[in-house]
C-alpha cells in the first residue's frame, strides 16, 4: 500500500490575448502547504499575480480530494487483507488500542505517580509549610540514633583491635619458644576473620537501622500530609515537636563561635560581551569533606539541628541544587582514602530520599560495560567533543577490552551520586584522577580538566546552580606544591573554568550561577590572598558605580 502517490495537476487561465495551461506533477499528500507550493509555481513559470488566489483554491481542493481517495484505497486494501488472512480481529483491535493510547493524548491513560514521586511532592510541600521545624527535628533525632550506633561500633572495633594487637605482640615475643611461624600465620588469619565477622555484624545492624528509619520517616510524612489537609490545625504531635524547638534557649557566645572559621572570598563577575551574564565566584580554604559533614551545633548544652540543614532540605527538590567535585582513584568502592571518609559521613545519618551509597555504586558498576562500549565507538571521532569522547582518556586500555565489557575507570572518567543527608551538597561528582596531576606541565586538554568541562555542562543543563571545584586539582598539600606551582595551577583552572562558563552560557538560560573554588586547608594565608588577587585579573568584576553629589 503506497503512502504517497504522484498525480498531475492541471490548471488553465485566460488573458486578453490567449489561454494558458499549467500541468505539473504533485506528490499527494503534500509535505508543504499549498500557499508555499503556489509561490514556487509563480516564481518558476512566471505566472501573473491575479491567478494566485484561484490557483491556491484549486490546488488545495485537488490535493484534498486526491489524498482522501488515496487513504480510502489504502483502507479498503487493509480491510480486504484482514478478511483474506487469518488475523484475529481481537488481536488487531488490541494493537489499534495500544497505538491510540501511545500516540494520542486524549486516549492515553493519565500518568500515575510512583511512591517515590508522591513522597517527593509531599516532602517539598511540607518543607515549605509550618511543619518544617518538625521535619528537621525528626531527621535530627534519627541522626542522633545512627550516631549512637556508630559510636558503639567504633568502640567495639577499637576494643577488638587493641585485644588483637596485644595478642600479636605477645605471640611475636615468644616466637621460637612457644609459637612457631605457622602459629603466627594462623593467629593472623583468625584475627582477620574475627574482624570481618564483627564488621559484618555492625554493617548489617547499621543497614537495618537505616531501612527502619527510612520506612518510619516516609510513613510519618504521608501521615502528616494527610492530617494537615484543608484548613484544619496541625495534629497535636506536630505541635508538640514544634514546641520543643521553640523552648530551646538562645546560644551562648562561645557556642556561636565554636566552629573553626575558614578563609573565604566572594566575587561577582560578568561574562560575555553583548549579552552579559552575572555569576558569583567564591574562593574557599577548607577541607572538602567539611562541605559534606554535619557539624555539631549546641544551644544551651543541647545538640540541635545544624542551621545549614535547613537550606539543604528546602532546596532538595528545587532548581537550586548544589554539587561537589570529589577527586578519587580508579576503584569503584569506598574502602580506602577519602572515599572511605566520605562513605562514613554518608552512613552517619539516614538518607530518606535516595538509595544508600553502596547501592548507587552497584548501579554505576552495572552501567560500566555499556559506557565502555560507547567510549569505544566514540574513540575514533576526534573532531567533535562530547561527553562520551571526553571520557575516553586512557591510552593503555585497548578497544577490544572496552568492547568486551571493561569495567575499569580511567583518568578523566566521573560518576555522580545523589544525597540528601549531607551538609551543603546534593550531588557529588566523583572524578577519577592519577599521579599525573602532581606535575606542573598539564594543559587545558588534560582529561581531568575536560571532565570539569562536562561537569559544568551538566550543572548548566540540570539546574545545579552551585558547584564546588578543587582549584589545585588536589585535596591535600604536598611538598612539590610550591608557590609558583600553586599560582600556575590556579591560573590554568581560572582560565579554563571561565572559558567553560562562557561556552555553556551561549546555549543555556541567562541565570546566575555560583562557582566555588576550593583550596586545601594547609594552604598559607598569604598564598590564599595571592590566589584571590588573581581573580580580578582574569574575570571581569561587577564594580558598583559611585555617583558623587555636589
VEXDREN-2710 file (C-alpha; in Angstrom, 1 decimal):
% VEXDREN-2710
k/r/px/py/pz
1/UNK/0.0/0.0/0.0
2/UNK/1.7/3.3/-1.1
3/UNK/1.7/6.0/1.4
4/UNK/2.2/8.7/-1.3
5/UNK/1.2/8.9/-4.9
6/UNK/2.1/11.3/-7.8
7/UNK/-0.8/13.0/-9.7
8/UNK/-0.8/15.5/-12.5
9/UNK/-2.5/18.8/-11.6
10/UNK/-4.0/20.8/-14.5
11/UNK/-4.9/24.5/-14.3
12/UNK/-5.9/26.8/-17.1
13/UNK/-6.4/30.6/-17.1
14/UNK/-7.3/33.2/-19.8
15/UNK/-5.8/36.5/-20.5
16/UNK/-6.9/39.1/-23.1
17/UNK/-5.0/37.5/-25.9
18/UNK/-4.5/33.8/-25.1
19/UNK/-5.4/30.8/-22.9
20/UNK/-2.6/29.2/-20.9
21/UNK/-2.5/25.7/-19.4
22/UNK/-0.4/24.6/-16.4
23/UNK/0.4/20.9/-15.9
24/UNK/2.6/19.9/-13.0
25/UNK/3.1/16.6/-11.1
26/UNK/2.3/16.8/-7.4
27/UNK/3.0/14.3/-4.7
28/UNK/-0.1/13.5/-2.6
29/UNK/-0.3/14.1/0.3
30/UNK/1.9/17.3/0.1
31/UNK/4.7/17.8/2.6
32/UNK/4.3/21.6/2.5
33/UNK/1.4/24.0/2.3
34/UNK/-0.5/24.8/-0.9
35/UNK/0.4/28.5/-0.5
36/UNK/4.1/27.7/-0.4
37/UNK/3.8/25.4/-3.5
38/UNK/1.9/28.1/-5.4
39/UNK/4.5/30.6/-4.6
40/UNK/7.1/28.3/-6.2
41/UNK/5.0/27.8/-9.3
42/UNK/4.5/31.5/-9.7
43/UNK/8.3/32.0/-9.5
44/UNK/9.1/29.1/-11.7
45/UNK/6.5/29.6/-14.5
46/UNK/6.3/33.4/-14.3
47/UNK/2.5/33.4/-13.7
48/UNK/0.5/36.6/-13.4
49/UNK/-0.4/37.8/-9.9
50/UNK/-4.2/37.7/-10.5
51/UNK/-4.3/33.9/-10.7
52/UNK/-2.6/33.3/-7.4
53/UNK/-5.7/33.2/-5.2
54/UNK/-7.7/31.0/-7.6
55/UNK/-4.7/28.7/-8.1
56/UNK/-4.3/28.2/-4.4
57/UNK/-8.0/27.3/-4.0
58/UNK/-7.9/24.8/-7.0
59/UNK/-4.7/23.3/-5.7
60/UNK/-5.9/22.8/-2.2
61/UNK/-9.2/21.3/-3.5
62/UNK/-7.2/18.9/-5.8
63/UNK/-4.8/17.8/-3.0
64/UNK/-7.6/17.2/-0.5
65/UNK/-9.6/15.2/-3.0
66/UNK/-6.7/13.0/-4.1
67/UNK/-5.4/12.5/-0.5
68/UNK/-8.9/11.3/0.5
69/UNK/-9.0/8.9/-2.4
70/UNK/-5.6/7.6/-1.5
71/UNK/-6.5/7.0/2.1
72/UNK/-9.8/5.3/1.1
73/UNK/-8.0/2.9/-1.3
74/UNK/-5.4/2.1/1.4
75/UNK/-8.2/1.5/3.9
76/UNK/-10.1/-0.8/1.6
77/UNK/-6.9/-2.8/0.8
78/UNK/-6.2/-3.2/4.5
79/UNK/-9.7/-4.4/5.2
80/UNK/-9.5/-6.9/2.4
81/UNK/-6.2/-8.2/3.6
82/UNK/-7.7/-8.7/7.1
83/UNK/-10.7/-10.6/5.6
84/UNK/-8.5/-12.8/3.4
85/UNK/-5.9/-13.5/6.1
86/UNK/-6.1/-15.5/9.3
87/UNK/-5.5/-12.5/11.6
88/UNK/-7.9/-12.4/14.5
89/UNK/-10.0/-9.3/14.9
90/UNK/-9.4/-9.2/18.7
91/UNK/-5.6/-9.1/18.3
92/UNK/-5.9/-6.3/15.7
93/UNK/-8.1/-4.3/18.0
94/UNK/-5.6/-4.7/20.8
95/UNK/-2.9/-3.3/18.5
96/UNK/-5.0/-0.4/17.5
97/UNK/-6.0/0.4/21.1
98/UNK/-2.3/0.3/22.1
99/UNK/-1.3/2.7/19.2
100/UNK/-4.1/5.1/20.1
101/UNK/-3.1/5.1/23.8
102/UNK/0.5/5.8/23.0
103/UNK/0.1/8.4/20.2
104/UNK/-3.0/10.4/21.1
105/UNK/-3.1/12.3/24.4
106/UNK/-6.9/12.3/24.6
107/UNK/-6.9/8.4/24.6
108/UNK/-3.9/8.0/26.8
109/UNK/-4.2/6.9/30.4
110/UNK/-3.4/9.6/33.0
111/UNK/0.1/9.4/34.4
112/UNK/0.2/7.8/37.8
113/UNK/2.9/9.0/40.2
114/UNK/5.1/6.4/41.8
115/UNK/5.5/6.1/45.5
116/UNK/8.9/8.0/45.3
117/UNK/7.4/10.7/43.2
118/UNK/4.5/11.1/45.6
119/UNK/6.9/11.3/48.6
120/UNK/9.0/13.9/46.8
121/UNK/6.0/16.2/46.1
122/UNK/4.6/15.8/49.7
123/UNK/8.0/16.4/51.2
124/UNK/8.5/19.5/49.1
125/UNK/5.1/20.8/50.2
126/UNK/5.8/20.1/53.9
127/UNK/9.3/21.5/53.9
128/UNK/7.7/24.9/52.8
129/UNK/5.0/24.8/55.4
130/UNK/4.8/25.2/59.2
131/UNK/5.8/21.5/59.5
132/UNK/9.4/22.5/58.6
133/UNK/10.7/22.5/62.1
134/UNK/9.0/19.2/62.8
135/UNK/10.7/17.6/59.8
136/UNK/14.1/18.9/60.8
137/UNK/13.7/17.8/64.4
138/UNK/12.7/14.3/63.4
139/UNK/15.6/14.0/61.0
140/UNK/17.9/15.2/63.8
141/UNK/16.5/12.6/66.2
142/UNK/17.1/9.9/63.7
143/UNK/20.7/11.1/63.0
144/UNK/21.4/11.0/66.8
145/UNK/20.2/7.4/66.9
146/UNK/22.5/6.5/64.0
147/UNK/25.4/8.3/65.7
148/UNK/24.9/6.3/68.9
149/UNK/25.1/3.0/66.9
150/UNK/28.2/4.3/65.1
151/UNK/29.9/5.2/68.3
152/UNK/29.2/1.7/69.7
153/UNK/30.6/0.2/66.5
154/UNK/33.7/2.2/66.7
155/UNK/34.2/1.4/70.3
156/UNK/33.7/-2.3/69.7
157/UNK/36.1/-2.4/66.8
158/UNK/38.7/-0.4/68.7
159/UNK/38.4/-2.8/71.6
160/UNK/38.9/-5.7/69.2
161/UNK/41.9/-4.1/67.6
162/UNK/43.5/-3.5/71.0
163/UNK/42.9/-7.0/72.0
164/UNK/44.3/-8.5/68.8
165/UNK/47.3/-6.2/68.9
166/UNK/48.1/-7.4/72.4
167/UNK/47.8/-11.0/71.3
168/UNK/50.0/-10.5/68.3
169/UNK/52.7/-8.6/70.4
170/UNK/52.7/-11.5/72.9
171/UNK/53.0/-14.0/70.2
172/UNK/55.8/-12.2/68.4
173/UNK/57.8/-12.0/71.7
174/UNK/57.6/-15.8/72.1
175/UNK/58.4/-16.8/68.5
176/UNK/60.6/-19.9/68.6
177/UNK/59.9/-20.9/72.1
178/UNK/56.1/-21.1/72.5
179/UNK/54.9/-20.0/69.0
180/UNK/56.1/-21.1/65.6
181/UNK/55.8/-19.3/62.3
182/UNK/52.7/-21.4/61.4
183/UNK/51.1/-20.4/64.6
184/UNK/51.7/-16.7/63.9
185/UNK/50.1/-17.1/60.5
186/UNK/47.1/-18.9/62.0
187/UNK/46.7/-16.3/64.6
188/UNK/46.7/-13.5/62.0
189/UNK/44.2/-15.4/59.9
190/UNK/41.9/-15.9/62.9
191/UNK/42.1/-12.3/63.9
192/UNK/41.3/-11.2/60.3
193/UNK/38.3/-13.5/60.3
194/UNK/37.1/-12.2/63.7
195/UNK/37.4/-8.6/62.5
196/UNK/35.4/-9.4/59.3
197/UNK/32.6/-11.0/61.4
198/UNK/32.4/-8.0/63.8
199/UNK/32.4/-5.5/60.9
200/UNK/29.8/-7.5/59.0
201/UNK/27.6/-7.6/62.2
202/UNK/27.8/-3.9/62.7
203/UNK/27.3/-3.2/59.0
204/UNK/24.2/-5.3/58.9
205/UNK/22.9/-3.6/62.1
206/UNK/23.5/-0.1/60.7
207/UNK/21.8/-1.0/57.4
208/UNK/18.8/-2.4/59.2
209/UNK/18.6/0.8/61.2
210/UNK/18.8/2.9/58.1
211/UNK/16.0/1.0/56.4
212/UNK/13.8/1.1/59.5
213/UNK/14.2/4.8/59.9
214/UNK/13.6/5.4/56.2
215/UNK/10.3/3.4/56.3
216/UNK/9.2/5.1/59.5
217/UNK/10.1/8.6/58.2
218/UNK/8.2/8.1/54.9
219/UNK/5.1/6.8/56.7
220/UNK/5.3/9.7/59.1
221/UNK/5.5/12.2/56.2
222/UNK/2.5/10.7/54.4
223/UNK/0.5/10.8/57.7
224/UNK/1.3/14.4/58.5
225/UNK/0.4/15.4/55.0
226/UNK/-2.9/13.6/55.3
227/UNK/-3.7/15.1/58.7
228/UNK/-2.8/18.6/57.6
229/UNK/-5.0/18.7/54.5
230/UNK/-7.5/21.6/54.4
231/UNK/-7.7/24.3/57.0
232/UNK/-7.6/22.0/60.0
233/UNK/-4.9/22.9/62.5
234/UNK/-1.7/20.7/62.7
235/UNK/-2.0/17.5/64.6
236/UNK/-1.1/17.6/68.3
237/UNK/2.1/15.6/67.9
238/UNK/3.3/18.0/65.3
239/UNK/2.7/21.0/67.6
240/UNK/4.5/19.2/70.5
241/UNK/7.6/18.7/68.4
242/UNK/7.5/22.3/67.3
243/UNK/7.2/23.5/70.9
244/UNK/10.3/21.6/71.8
245/UNK/12.4/23.6/69.3
246/UNK/10.7/26.9/70.4
247/UNK/11.6/26.2/74.0
248/UNK/15.3/25.9/73.4
249/UNK/17.4/28.7/75.0
250/UNK/19.5/31.1/73.0
251/UNK/23.0/30.2/72.1
252/UNK/25.8/31.5/74.2
253/UNK/28.7/33.4/72.6
254/UNK/31.2/30.5/72.9
255/UNK/28.6/28.2/71.3
256/UNK/28.1/30.6/68.3
257/UNK/31.8/30.7/67.6
258/UNK/32.6/27.1/68.4
259/UNK/33.4/26.2/64.8
260/UNK/36.7/26.9/63.1
261/UNK/36.4/29.8/60.7
262/UNK/37.6/29.2/57.2
263/UNK/39.2/31.6/54.7
264/UNK/36.7/32.8/52.2
265/UNK/36.5/35.5/49.5
266/UNK/33.5/36.2/47.2
267/UNK/33.3/38.0/43.9
268/UNK/30.5/39.0/41.4
269/UNK/31.6/38.7/37.8
270/UNK/30.3/39.5/34.3
271/UNK/30.7/37.1/31.4
272/UNK/30.0/37.8/27.7
273/UNK/30.5/40.9/25.5
274/UNK/27.0/41.9/24.4
275/UNK/24.7/39.5/26.3
276/UNK/26.3/39.8/29.8
277/UNK/25.5/37.3/32.5
278/UNK/26.2/37.8/36.1
279/UNK/27.7/35.0/38.2
280/UNK/29.2/34.5/41.7
281/UNK/32.6/33.2/42.4
282/UNK/33.8/32.1/45.8
283/UNK/37.3/31.1/47.0
284/UNK/37.3/28.7/50.0
285/UNK/40.1/27.3/52.0
286/UNK/38.8/24.3/54.0
287/UNK/38.6/20.5/53.9
288/UNK/36.5/19.2/51.1
289/UNK/34.6/16.9/53.5
290/UNK/33.6/19.8/55.7
291/UNK/31.1/20.7/53.0
292/UNK/29.5/17.2/53.5
293/UNK/29.9/16.7/57.2
294/UNK/27.2/18.0/59.6
295/UNK/28.9/19.9/62.4
296/UNK/27.6/19.6/66.0
297/UNK/25.5/22.6/66.8
298/UNK/24.7/23.2/70.5
299/UNK/22.4/25.6/72.2
300/UNK/22.2/25.7/75.9
301/UNK/24.1/22.5/76.1
302/UNK/21.7/20.7/73.8
303/UNK/22.6/19.4/70.4
304/UNK/20.1/20.8/67.8
305/UNK/19.8/20.5/64.0
306/UNK/22.5/22.4/62.2
307/UNK/21.2/25.6/60.5
308/UNK/22.7/24.6/57.2
309/UNK/20.4/21.5/57.2
310/UNK/17.5/23.9/56.7
311/UNK/18.9/25.4/53.4
312/UNK/19.9/22.0/52.1
313/UNK/16.5/20.5/52.8
314/UNK/14.5/23.3/51.3
315/UNK/16.4/23.3/48.1
316/UNK/16.4/19.5/47.7
317/UNK/13.5/19.4/45.2
318/UNK/14.2/22.7/43.5
319/UNK/16.1/24.4/40.7
320/UNK/18.9/25.4/43.1
321/UNK/20.9/22.3/43.6
322/UNK/24.5/22.1/45.0
323/UNK/27.2/20.0/43.5
324/UNK/30.7/19.0/44.7
325/UNK/33.7/17.6/42.7
326/UNK/35.5/14.9/44.7
327/UNK/38.8/13.5/43.3
328/UNK/39.0/9.8/43.7
329/UNK/41.1/6.8/42.4
330/UNK/40.0/4.4/39.7
331/UNK/38.4/1.8/42.0
332/UNK/34.7/1.9/42.4
333/UNK/34.5/1.3/46.1
334/UNK/34.7/3.1/49.4
335/UNK/37.4/1.1/51.3
336/UNK/40.4/3.5/51.4
337/UNK/41.4/7.1/51.4
338/UNK/39.0/10.0/51.0
339/UNK/36.3/7.7/49.6
340/UNK/36.2/5.8/53.0
341/UNK/35.9/9.0/54.9
342/UNK/33.1/10.2/52.6
343/UNK/31.3/6.8/53.0
344/UNK/31.5/7.2/56.8
345/UNK/29.9/10.6/56.5
346/UNK/27.1/9.2/54.3
347/UNK/26.5/6.4/56.8
348/UNK/26.4/8.8/59.8
349/UNK/22.8/9.6/59.1
350/UNK/20.0/8.0/57.1
351/UNK/19.3/9.2/53.6
352/UNK/15.5/9.4/53.4
353/UNK/15.3/10.2/49.7
354/UNK/18.0/8.4/47.7
355/UNK/19.5/4.8/47.9
356/UNK/22.5/4.2/50.1
357/UNK/25.9/4.9/48.7
358/UNK/26.8/1.2/48.2
359/UNK/23.6/0.6/46.2
360/UNK/24.4/3.6/44.0
361/UNK/27.9/2.2/43.4
362/UNK/26.3/-1.1/42.4
363/UNK/24.1/0.6/39.8
364/UNK/27.0/2.5/38.4
365/UNK/29.1/-0.7/38.2
366/UNK/26.4/-2.3/36.1
367/UNK/26.5/0.6/33.7
368/UNK/30.3/0.5/33.2
369/UNK/30.3/-2.1/30.3
370/UNK/27.7/0.0/28.4
371/UNK/29.8/3.1/29.0
372/UNK/32.9/1.3/27.8
373/UNK/31.2/0.3/24.5
374/UNK/30.1/3.9/24.0
375/UNK/33.6/5.1/24.6
376/UNK/35.0/2.6/22.1
377/UNK/32.6/3.8/19.4
378/UNK/33.4/7.4/20.0
379/UNK/37.2/7.0/20.4
380/UNK/38.0/7.4/16.8
381/UNK/35.9/10.6/16.3
382/UNK/38.2/13.3/17.5
383/UNK/36.5/16.1/15.5
384/UNK/33.5/16.6/17.9
385/UNK/33.8/16.9/21.6
386/UNK/31.1/15.4/23.7
387/UNK/30.6/13.6/27.0
388/UNK/31.5/10.2/25.7
389/UNK/34.6/11.2/23.7
390/UNK/36.0/13.2/26.6
391/UNK/35.8/10.3/28.9
392/UNK/37.9/8.2/26.5
393/UNK/41.1/9.3/28.2
394/UNK/43.1/6.2/28.8
395/UNK/45.7/5.1/26.2
396/UNK/46.6/1.9/28.0
397/UNK/43.3/0.1/27.5
398/UNK/42.7/-1.4/24.1
399/UNK/39.5/-1.1/22.2
400/UNK/39.0/-4.8/22.3
401/UNK/38.9/-4.8/26.1
402/UNK/36.4/-2.0/26.1
403/UNK/34.1/-3.8/23.7
404/UNK/34.4/-6.9/25.9
405/UNK/32.9/-5.0/28.8
406/UNK/35.9/-3.5/30.6
407/UNK/34.7/-2.2/34.0
408/UNK/37.8/-0.2/34.8
409/UNK/37.8/3.5/35.3
410/UNK/40.4/5.8/33.8
411/UNK/41.7/9.3/34.5
412/UNK/39.0/11.8/33.5
413/UNK/36.1/9.5/34.0
414/UNK/33.5/10.6/36.5
415/UNK/30.3/9.3/38.1
416/UNK/27.8/11.0/40.3
417/UNK/25.9/10.1/43.4
418/UNK/22.9/11.8/44.9
419/UNK/22.4/12.6/48.6
420/UNK/20.0/14.4/50.9
421/UNK/21.8/13.8/54.2
422/UNK/24.9/15.9/53.6
423/UNK/25.6/19.4/54.9
424/UNK/25.9/21.6/51.8
425/UNK/25.8/19.2/48.9
426/UNK/23.1/17.4/47.0
427/UNK/25.2/15.9/44.2
428/UNK/28.8/14.6/44.3
429/UNK/30.8/14.2/41.1
430/UNK/33.5/11.5/41.7
431/UNK/36.3/12.4/39.2
432/UNK/38.9/9.7/38.6
433/UNK/42.5/11.1/38.8
434/UNK/46.1/9.8/38.8
435/UNK/49.5/11.0/39.8
436/UNK/50.0/13.0/36.6
437/UNK/48.1/15.9/38.3
438/UNK/51.1/16.4/40.6
439/UNK/53.3/17.5/37.7
440/UNK/53.3/21.2/36.7
441/UNK/53.1/20.8/32.9
442/UNK/49.4/19.8/32.5
443/UNK/47.4/21.7/29.8
444/UNK/43.8/22.6/29.3
445/UNK/43.4/19.3/27.3
446/UNK/44.1/17.2/30.3
447/UNK/41.3/14.5/30.8
448/UNK/40.5/15.8/34.4
449/UNK/40.1/19.4/33.2
450/UNK/38.0/18.2/30.3
451/UNK/35.8/16.3/32.8
452/UNK/35.4/19.6/34.7
453/UNK/34.0/21.0/31.5
454/UNK/31.5/18.2/31.3
455/UNK/30.5/18.7/34.9
456/UNK/29.9/22.4/34.3
457/UNK/27.9/21.4/31.3
458/UNK/25.7/19.1/33.4
459/UNK/25.3/21.8/36.0
460/UNK/24.1/24.3/33.4
461/UNK/21.7/21.7/32.0
462/UNK/20.2/20.3/35.1
463/UNK/19.7/23.3/37.4
464/UNK/22.8/22.8/39.6
465/UNK/23.3/26.4/40.5
466/UNK/26.3/25.9/42.8
467/UNK/29.3/23.7/42.2
468/UNK/32.5/23.4/44.2
469/UNK/35.6/22.6/42.2
470/UNK/39.1/21.8/43.7
471/UNK/41.1/24.7/42.3
472/UNK/44.5/23.0/42.5
473/UNK/43.0/19.6/41.5
474/UNK/44.1/18.1/44.8
475/UNK/42.6/17.8/48.3
476/UNK/45.8/17.8/50.2
477/UNK/49.0/19.9/50.2
478/UNK/52.3/18.1/49.4
479/UNK/56.0/19.0/49.2
480/UNK/56.1/19.6/45.4
481/UNK/53.3/22.2/45.6
482/UNK/55.4/25.4/45.8
483/UNK/54.1/28.9/45.5
484/UNK/54.9/29.0/41.8
485/UNK/53.3/25.6/41.3
486/UNK/50.1/26.7/43.0
487/UNK/49.9/30.0/41.2
488/UNK/50.4/28.4/37.8
489/UNK/47.8/25.7/38.5
490/UNK/45.3/28.3/39.8
491/UNK/45.7/30.5/36.8
492/UNK/45.2/27.5/34.5
493/UNK/42.0/26.5/36.3
494/UNK/40.6/30.0/36.4
495/UNK/41.1/30.5/32.7
496/UNK/39.7/27.1/31.8
497/UNK/36.6/27.5/34.0
498/UNK/36.0/31.0/32.6
499/UNK/36.1/29.5/29.0
500/UNK/33.8/26.7/30.0
501/UNK/31.2/29.1/31.6
502/UNK/31.2/31.3/28.5
503/UNK/30.7/28.3/26.3
504/UNK/27.8/26.9/28.3
505/UNK/26.1/30.3/28.7
506/UNK/25.8/30.6/24.9
507/UNK/23.0/28.0/24.7
508/UNK/21.6/28.0/28.3
509/UNK/19.4/30.4/30.1
510/UNK/20.7/33.7/31.5
511/UNK/20.6/32.5/35.1
512/UNK/23.2/33.3/37.7
513/UNK/25.5/30.5/38.8
514/UNK/27.8/30.1/41.7
515/UNK/31.3/28.5/41.3
516/UNK/33.2/27.7/44.4
517/UNK/36.9/27.2/44.1
518/UNK/38.2/25.1/46.9
519/UNK/41.9/25.0/48.0
520/UNK/43.3/22.6/50.7
521/UNK/43.3/23.6/54.3
522/UNK/47.1/23.5/54.5
523/UNK/47.4/26.5/52.2
524/UNK/49.0/29.5/53.8
525/UNK/47.0/32.7/54.3
526/UNK/49.5/34.7/52.2
527/UNK/49.2/32.3/49.3
528/UNK/45.4/32.4/49.6
529/UNK/45.3/36.1/49.2
530/UNK/47.7/35.9/46.2
531/UNK/45.3/33.5/44.5
532/UNK/42.4/35.7/45.5
533/UNK/44.1/38.7/43.9
534/UNK/44.4/36.8/40.7
535/UNK/40.6/36.6/40.1
536/UNK/40.1/40.3/39.2
537/UNK/42.9/40.0/36.6
538/UNK/41.1/37.1/34.8
539/UNK/37.4/37.7/35.4
540/UNK/35.5/41.0/34.8
541/UNK/34.2/42.0/38.2
542/UNK/30.9/43.8/38.8
543/UNK/32.0/47.1/40.4
544/UNK/29.5/49.5/41.8
545/UNK/29.1/52.9/40.2
546/UNK/29.8/55.6/42.7
547/UNK/28.0/58.9/42.0
548/UNK/29.2/62.0/43.8
549/UNK/26.6/64.6/44.6
550/UNK/27.8/68.2/44.9
END
